[in-house]
Amino acid sequence: MPLIDKSDYCAPLFLQNGHVQSIYPTLFRRFDTDFYQRERIFTPDDDFLDIDWSRTGSNTLAIISHGLEGSSHRNYVVGMVKMLNRNGWDALAWNYRSCSGEINRQLRFYTSGTTDDLEQVIQHIIKAEFYKKIVLIGFSMGGNLTLLYLGQKSGQIDNKIERAVVFSVPCDLKASTHELAKFKNKIFMRRFLVALHKKIRAKMEVMPGQINDDGYHLIKNFKMYDDKYTAPLHGFKNAEDYWKRCSSNQFIPEIKIPTLIVNARNDPFIADGCYPIKETSSSKYVFLEIPRSGGHVGFIQFKKDKSYWSEERAIEFLKQS
């Protein structure tokens, strides 16, 4: 489909900067998550995935994939869950391995290409034979994962999965990694590395001798982290191999269900390669919307119901027939 020429998102006048738009929700948007009902499902390799439900009794379900070092409790996930529930849909927010508050059992963690775990969640739902319609929603890394899944599966996905919408997607992993390594993103980079280090140390406690954090203080960017941990733990040759194989932009032409990609032009995390104009222009199914503003998983607006523009946009697209 052609590029969506005009996006109707308009950021508040005092929140125009992409970095500010990205940080503001983390600092000031809060939700109670006591409504979640947690379920644990087990993987074929003797690990587990924790999924959090918010049901309304609907026969339509949205499956939400969060971002790097996120969880079902992140404000952008909970905000989307609440919007879905208000519109009468059930919502399921799944947590990647090690992201639910408990370290996972296997040496591996999760990556931008962990489509096998997403497939595990989807098949768990489909086998229950309750939902007539399923949609997928992804944020940041979860957006890349969603596109990768849809593209790799292509025409083989279950026909109950009807639509998808993703926000702030680093669909070119190499380009976005280099963008995050820039000085302007030093605070974000440091925050991610600190969080990932905590996971490494937690894994060291449950699997002594199988993983270590020797020299971790020397890691300054994702290139170094992915070479040392992501690649060897998940079957890749090195960081470059990981980025090449798991970047979703190359699979966009293979997606066979209506899908909306929303990447803000001022997103500080993603580079030019993450605006897949060429890939979407030749697709019959994938729409690309590039708001002038919005930041990374921001899209702030101030309304009485506390909803953000991204949540309204998702519902608008997912309800189309």
Residue pairs with C-beta under 8 A, 6 or more apart in sequence:
1 280
1 281
1 283
1 284
1 285
1 286
1 287
1 288
2 281
3 277
3 280
3 281
3 288
3 289
3 290
4 287
4 288
4 289
4 290
7 262
7 289
7 290
7 291
7 292
9 264
9 291
9 292
9 293
9 294
9 299
9 309
9 313
10 293
11 21
11 293
11 294
11 298
11 300
12 300
12 301
12 302
15 21
15 24
15 300
16 293
17 266
17 295
18 264
18 266
18 267
18 268
18 293
18 294
18 295
18 296
18 298
19 184
19 268
19 295
20 295
21 264
21 266
21 293
21 294
21 295
21 296
21 298
21 299
21 300
22 188
22 267
22 268
22 269
22 295
22 296
22 297
22 298
24 298
24 300
25 75
25 76
25 297
25 298
25 300
25 308
26 75
29 75
29 79
29 306
30 75
31 75
31 78
31 79
31 82
33 52
33 72
33 73
33 78
35 54
36 52
36 53
36 54
36 72
36 93
37 52
37 53
37 54
37 55
38 50
38 51
38 52
38 53
38 100
39 50
39 51
39 52
39 53
40 48
40 49
40 50
40 51
41 48
41 49
41 51
41 120
41 121
41 124
42 48
42 49
43 49
43 117
43 120
44 120
45 106
46 105
46 106
47 97
47 104
47 105
47 106
47 108
48 97
48 104
48 105
49 94
49 95
49 96
49 97
49 100
49 117
49 120
49 121
50 72
50 94
50 95
50 100
50 101
50 102
51 72
51 92
51 93
51 94
51 95
51 121
51 124
52 72
52 92
52 93
52 94
52 95
53 90
53 91
53 92
54 81
54 82
54 84
54 85
54 90
54 91
54 92
54 93
55 90
55 91
56 85
56 88
56 89
56 90
57 90
58 88
58 89
58 90
59 130
59 131
59 132
59 133
60 88
60 89
60 90
60 131
60 132
60 133
60 134
60 135
61 89
61 90
61 91
61 92
61 125
61 131
61 133
61 134
61 135
62 80
62 84
62 89
62 90
62 91
62 92
62 134
62 135
62 136
62 137
62 318
63 92
63 94
63 118
63 121
63 122
63 125
63 134
63 135
63 136
63 137
64 72
64 77
64 80
64 81
64 91
64 92
64 93
64 94
64 137
64 138
64 139
64 142
65 94
65 118
65 136
65 137
65 138
65 139
65 141
65 142
65 143
65 145
65 146
66 72
66 74
66 76
66 77
66 93
66 95
66 96
66 99
66 139
66 140
66 141
66 142
67 74
67 76
67 139
67 140
67 141
67 142
67 168
67 297
68 140
68 141
68 192
69 99
69 192
69 195
69 196
69 199
70 76
70 77
70 99
70 139
70 140
70 141
70 142
71 77
71 95
71 99
71 100
71 101
72 78
72 93
72 94
72 95
72 100
76 139
76 297
76 308
76 310
77 93
77 139
78 93
79 306
79 307
79 308
79 311
80 91
80 137
80 310
80 311
80 314
81 91
81 93
82 307
82 311
83 307
83 311
83 312
83 314
83 315
84 90
84 91
84 315
85 91
86 305
87 315
87 319
90 131
92 121
92 125
94 117
94 118
94 121
96 109
96 110
96 114
96 117
97 104
97 106
97 108
97 109
97 110
97 114
97 117
98 104
98 109
98 110
98 199
98 202
98 203
99 110
103 199
103 202
103 203
103 205
103 206
105 206
107 203
107 207
107 210
107 211
107 233
108 233
108 234
109 199
109 203
109 233
109 234
110 117
111 230
111 234
111 242
111 246
112 141
112 144
112 145
112 148
112 170
112 173
112 242
112 246
112 247
112 248
113 145
113 148
113 234
113 242
113 245
113 246
114 145
114 234
115 145
115 148
115 149
115 152
118 145
118 146
118 149
119 149
119 153
122 134
122 158
122 161
125 131
125 134
126 134
126 158
126 160
131 160
132 160
133 160
133 162
134 158
134 160
134 161
134 162
135 161
135 162
135 163
135 164
135 165
135 318
136 146
136 149
136 150
136 161
136 163
136 164
136 165
137 146
137 164
137 165
137 166
137 314
137 318
138 144
138 145
138 146
138 147
138 164
138 165
138 166
138 167
138 169
139 166
139 167
139 168
139 297
140 167
140 168
140 169
140 170
140 269
140 296
140 297
141 170
142 166
143 166
143 167
143 168
143 169
143 170
143 171
143 248
143 261
144 166
144 169
144 170
144 171
144 173
144 246
144 247
144 248
145 248
146 164
146 166
146 248
147 164
147 166
147 169
147 171
147 248
147 249
147 251
147 252
147 255
147 259
147 261
148 246
148 248
148 251
149 157
150 157
150 164
150 251
150 254
150 255
150 256
150 257
150 259
151 248
151 250
151 251
151 252
151 253
151 254
151 255
152 251
152 254
154 254
154 255
154 256
155 256
157 256
157 257
161 257
162 257
162 258
163 257
163 258
163 259
163 317
163 318
163 320
164 255
164 257
164 258
164 259
164 260
165 259
165 260
165 262
165 313
165 314
165 317
165 318
166 259
166 260
166 261
166 262
167 262
167 263
167 297
167 299
167 310
167 314
168 262
168 263
168 264
168 267
168 269
168 270
168 294
168 296
168 297
169 248
169 261
169 263
169 270
169 274
170 176
170 177
170 269
170 270
170 274
171 247
171 248
171 249
171 252
171 261
171 273
171 274
171 276
172 247
172 249
172 270
172 271
172 273
172 274
172 276
173 242
173 243
173 246
173 247
174 240
174 243
174 244
174 247
174 273
175 270
175 271
175 272
175 273
175 274
176 269
176 270
176 271
176 273
176 274
177 221
177 222
177 223
177 226
177 239
177 243
178 271
179 185
179 268
179 269
179 270
179 271
180 188
180 189
180 192
180 221
180 222
180 269
181 189
181 220
181 221
181 222
181 223
184 268
185 268
185 269
188 268
188 269
189 220
189 221
189 222
192 222
193 219
193 220
193 225
196 225
196 229
197 213
197 216
200 211
200 213
200 216
200 229
201 213
203 210
203 211
204 211
204 212
204 213
211 233
215 228
218 224
219 225
219 228
222 239
223 239
226 238
226 239
226 242
226 243
227 238
227 239
230 236
230 239
230 242
231 237
231 238
231 239
231 241
231 242
234 242
236 242
236 245
249 273
249 274
249 276
249 279
250 279
252 276
252 279
252 280
252 283
252 286
253 279
253 282
253 283
255 283
255 285
255 286
256 285
257 285
258 285
258 287
258 317
258 320
259 285
259 286
259 287
260 286
260 287
260 289
260 313
260 314
260 317
261 276
261 280
261 286
261 287
261 288
261 289
262 289
262 290
262 291
262 294
262 299
262 310
262 313
263 270
263 274
263 275
263 288
263 289
263 290
264 290
264 291
264 292
264 293
264 294
264 295
264 296
264 298
264 299
265 275
265 290
265 291
265 292
265 293
266 292
266 293
266 294
266 295
267 274
267 294
267 295
267 296
268 295
268 296
269 296
270 296
275 288
275 290
276 288
277 288
279 286
280 286
280 287
280 288
287 317
289 313
291 299
294 309
294 310
297 310
298 308
299 308
299 309
299 310
299 313
300 308
300 309
301 307
301 308
301 309
